[in-house]
Amino acid sequence: MTRDIPEVLFVCVHNAGRSQMAAALLNERAAGRVSVRSAGSEPASTLNPRVVEAMKEVGLDISREVPKLLADAFVREADVVITMGCGDSCPIYPGKRYEDWDLEDPAGKDIETVRRIRDEIDARVQALVEELAAPETVRDPGRRSDDPRSVAGLLLPQGPDAASGPG
């Protein structure tokens, strides 16, 4: 069994707002304990400037990020795929964990609305970090997803022997 970190893919249509905020927030909150990507089914040419501004307000500079086209390989490599309004344009693979975060699109919205969306994403990201980024999380490809100790195919150590890892 190999120690590894989970990979999360955030997907929205344009990869210019919600998925970019989520990726930056997860990178910050997980501090290297989770690998993060974001992509869009129809990427925009640039990021939403209000999104960049709202992220800068919380100390995260995403101004150098660029919207990326969703690649099939991104989905295959991810343990968790979180969609944000991309509907059927995200490929589905058996054995992957999929979540759809129903979030307002920040496109064309004022800065106050973008801040509210950012904060809602941040709350969800913090819950995701608590779930995925346990220091002793170990990837176990043979583990069934219905195992109560499993999250996205990851074995979460439990009980008195948890500190020493799985036996």
N, C-alpha and C positions, 0 to 999 in steps of 0.2 A: 504494500500500500504506500502511495506517494503522498507526502504533504504538499498541498497546493492551496492556492487562494481561489475563491469563486470569481467568476467573471459575469458581470452584469452588462446588458446591452439595453440602452434607452432608445426608443424609436418613436419619432413623430413624423409628420408629413414633410415639413421643410427643414428640420434639424437646425432651426434658427432661433428657437426660443425654449420651449419646455424641456426638450431632451438635452439641450446644452446646459440649462440650469441644473437639471438633475445630475448630469455627469460631473459637473464641477463641484456640486455640493457633496455628492457621494465620494469623489476623490478626496475632498477636504475632510469629511467626517470619518471616513474609513482609514485614513492615514496609511495607505499601502496594504491594508488587509483585504482589499477587494480590488480586482482589476475592472476598469470601467471603459465602456465605449458608448458612443452615440452615433446615430445615423438617421437619415430620412428617406422616405420612399420617393419623394420628389424634392430634393434639396434646393433651397434658395441659393442665391448667389452670395449673400452676406448674412451676418447675424442681425437680429432685430436690435437696433440701437438702444431701445428702452430696456431690453433684457440685459445688454452689456452694462448699462448704467445701474440697474437694480443690483446686479451682481457685484459691481464695484463698491456699492454702498455697504456690502457685507464682507469686503476685503478680498473678493475673488475677481481677478482680471481675466476675462474670457475674450478680450478684444482680438487676440491673435488666432482664435479658433475659427475654423471654416466649416460650413455645412458639408456633410459627407453623404454620399449615396449609400443606401443600405445594400450590403453585399450578402449573398447567401452564406458565405463563409463566416461572417460576423455572427449570424444566428446559430450556425452549427457549433461554433466555438464557445458560445455563451452558455452559462448554467441557468441564468435567469434572463428572460426577455420581458422588458416592461414597455408596453405600448401606450401612446398618448394620442389617440385619435387617428391612427393610421389604418384602422379597419382591416380589411382583407388583404392589404398590400404587404403585410408582414408574413413571410413564409413560416409554416408550422412544421415542427419536427417532433416526433414522438419522444417522450422522455425529458423534454425541456419543461421548465416551469415558466408559464406565461402569466403576466398580470396586466390588466388594462387599468391605468390610472385615468379616471375621468376628470380631466382638468381643462379649464377654460384656456383657449388659445390666446396668447398675449399679442398676436398680430393686430396692429392698429389700436391698441389699448393705451390709455394714459398711464403714467408712471405709478400712480397709486394702485391701479388694478394689477400691473405687472408685479409690484411688491407683494400684493396679496397672493398672487399665483406662486411667486418665489417662496413665500413663507409656507404655503400649503405643500409645495414640493419638498421643502426642507423637512417638514414634520414627517412626511412619508419616508424620506431618505433616512432620517434618524432611526425610524422603526426598522427599516431594512438593514441598516448597519448592525443594530442590536441582534437581529436574527441571523445575519450571514457572517459577521466578522468576529465571531468568538475566536480567541487566540488558538484554541485547540482544535478548530474545525479541520477535518481531514477529508479529502476527496476519496470516496469509495464507490467506483463505478459499478460494482456488483450490488450495491445496496438498493433495495426497492424503494420507490418514492413513497410507498404507504407505510414504511417503517417509521414509528413515532420518533425515532432519533434522527431522522433524515430530513434535510431541507435542501431542495434543489439537487438531490443526489449527493449531498454532503453528510457525512456522519458527524453528529454532534455528540461528543463524549458526555456521559452522564454518570452520576453515582460517585461512590468514594474513590474509584480508580480513575476518574475523569482527568485529574491533574497530570497523571503519568501518560495519558493518551490511551488509545485502544490497544488491547492486548493481542 
